[in-house]
Structure formats: structure tokens, C-alpha cells
Amino acid sequence: MNIIGISGSPTRDGNNEKMIEMALAVAEDRGFEVDRIFLSERTVSPCTACDGCKNKKECTIEDDMAEIYPLLEDADGIIVASPVYFGCMTAQLKALLDRTRVLRRQGFLLSGKVGGAIAVGGSRNGGQEKTVQAIHDWMHIQGMIVVGDNNHFGGIVQVPAESDEVGMQTVRGTIDKICDVLGMIKQ
Ligand SMILES: Cc1cc2nc3c(=O)[nH]c(=O)nc-3n(C[C@H](O)[C@H](O)[C@H](O)COP(=O)(O)O)c2cc1C
């Protein structure tokens, strides 16, 4: 089984990429295949509401989403991390999530995948829970099976992430829960 990690940060090797790498290492240890999409190294433009996905069932924008769509379709589990920007996810991540409308139009291709979320903020109460909830909203609208960290809502982290022991535990809890649920439903 395959788990994909998405970082919505524009910062190469930043806190969000580190949290995704940590989560994917846990999943690998548990026998899952893993892959990653780092938006620091991809170009994804915002949806223009051209309705190509509605009328022709295809996205008309030519950019890195062409490589990202098959990665999402092939995944059994998806863990998404975002920096908190003004209390919500980054514009880069929102662009990617909006562009998956075509997968919904093609027959809910993300439905049944298991998803969890991580939010990293500069402040302790900087909007991490709201950001996690916004990512969960996308997962629900795609028909995914949404999990938390087996305690609360998911990965809630303050920078510097690698010093936030409690935050890292919520990231480990989230990826463990994704792996546990995949083990239950894919037997
Ligand atoms: C435009 C902008 C807005 C931000 N807004 C918030 C915020 O509302 N709450 C917060 O806790 N941190 C905020 N931050 C800090 C980022 O969340 C933090 O630097 C980021 O999670 C670091 O992750 P990265 O190293 O992966 O980029 C903001 C940073 C930027 C650049």
C-alpha cells in the first residue's frame, strides 16, 4: 500500500517538509510504500473556474498538476501538511486542492482514501486547528476517510518543528492512525 505526503510550504527543506519526511519514515517502517509532493519544487496555478473539468472531464491548465494527479490517484493514504498563513493553509496548497475538482468530476477518484492533516505555525495558538480543519474539509468533500492523531485532530506543530516534542507526537499519531485504518480496511 502506498501513502503520499504533501507539503504546502514554499520553503525548501522547511518545517513542513521535515514533518512530512518524519511521517513517511514512520509509514515506511510499517511496510508502506511512500512518495512525496513538495510544493516548494512544483508549480501549481490556481483554478480558473473554466469548467473544463465539468464539460470535458479534464483540467485545461498545463502545469505540474499533470504529474501530481496520478500520484494522488495511486495513493491509498494521503497526509497533507501546511504552514499556517493568516490562520489558514497556504495559497500554494489551496491551489493544489482546488485543482483536484477534476478528480471529483471523473467519478470521485479520491473517495475511500485515508487522509490526515498537519499544520505548522509560528505561534502556539496561531491557527493550526483551523488549518487542519480546512484540509479535512477538502478530504470530506472528496469522500475520503478522515482521521486525527488518535487523540485530537491531527498534527499540531509550532516552529521550530524539530524542537516541538508534543507537536511531533501528534504527527506520529496521525500517520500511525492512517496506517492503522489502512490495515483495517484493506485486508
Ligand atoms: C504570510 C505568512 C503568514 C503567517 N501567518 C501565520 C499565522 O497566522 N499563524 C502562525 O502561527 N504562523 C504564521 N506564519 C508563520 C508560518 O506558519 C511558519 O513560518 C511556517 O509554518 C514555517 O513552515 P515552513 O518552514 O515549512 O515554511 C505566517 C508566515 C507567513 C510567511
The ligand as a MOL file (V3000), in Angstrom:
LIG
                    3D

  0  0  0     0  0            999 V3000
M  V30 BEGIN CTAB
M  V30 COUNTS 31 33 0 0 0
M  V30 BEGIN ATOM
M  V30 1 C 2.4580 35.1760 5.1510 0
M  V30 2 C 2.6580 34.4390 6.4340 0
M  V30 3 C 1.6170 34.3610 7.3310 0
M  V30 4 C 1.7550 33.6630 8.5230 0
M  V30 5 N 0.6880 33.5700 9.3610 0
M  V30 6 C 0.8040 32.8280 10.4930 0
M  V30 7 C -0.3290 32.6580 11.3530 0
M  V30 8 O -1.4220 33.1570 11.1160 0
M  V30 9 N -0.1630 31.8930 12.4550 0
M  V30 10 C 1.0300 31.3160 12.7790 0
M  V30 11 O 1.1050 30.6090 13.8020 0
M  V30 12 N 2.1110 31.4320 11.9530 0
M  V30 13 C 2.0270 32.1720 10.8350 0
M  V30 14 N 3.0960 32.2850 9.9880 0
M  V30 15 C 4.3350 31.5120 10.2750 0
M  V30 16 C 4.3590 30.2080 9.4660 0
M  V30 17 O 3.2390 29.4050 9.7760 0
M  V30 18 C 5.6130 29.4100 9.7360 0
M  V30 19 O 6.7420 30.2010 9.4590 0
M  V30 20 C 5.6410 28.1550 8.8580 0
M  V30 21 O 4.7950 27.1750 9.4020 0
M  V30 22 C 7.0010 27.5890 8.6830 0
M  V30 23 O 6.8890 26.4220 7.8940 0
M  V30 24 P 7.9440 26.1260 6.7140 0
M  V30 25 O 9.2990 26.1980 7.3430 0
M  V30 26 O 7.6280 24.7350 6.2420 0
M  V30 27 O 7.7110 27.1410 5.6380 0
M  V30 28 C 2.9910 33.0080 8.8070 0
M  V30 29 C 4.0560 33.1120 7.8890 0
M  V30 30 C 3.8950 33.8050 6.7130 0
M  V30 31 C 5.0370 33.8570 5.7290 0
M  V30 END ATOM
M  V30 BEGIN BOND
M  V30 1 1 1 2
M  V30 2 1 2 3
M  V30 3 2 2 30
M  V30 4 2 3 4
M  V30 5 1 4 5
M  V30 6 1 4 28
M  V30 7 2 5 6
M  V30 8 1 6 7
M  V30 9 1 6 13
M  V30 10 2 7 8
M  V30 11 1 7 9
M  V30 12 1 9 10
M  V30 13 2 10 11
M  V30 14 1 10 12
M  V30 15 2 12 13
M  V30 16 1 13 14
M  V30 17 1 14 15
M  V30 18 1 14 28
M  V30 19 1 15 16
M  V30 20 1 16 17
M  V30 21 1 16 18
M  V30 22 1 18 19
M  V30 23 1 18 20
M  V30 24 1 20 21
M  V30 25 1 20 22
M  V30 26 1 22 23
M  V30 27 1 23 24
M  V30 28 2 24 25
M  V30 29 1 24 26
M  V30 30 1 24 27
M  V30 31 2 28 29
M  V30 32 1 29 30
M  V30 33 1 30 31
M  V30 END BOND
M  V30 END CTAB
M  END
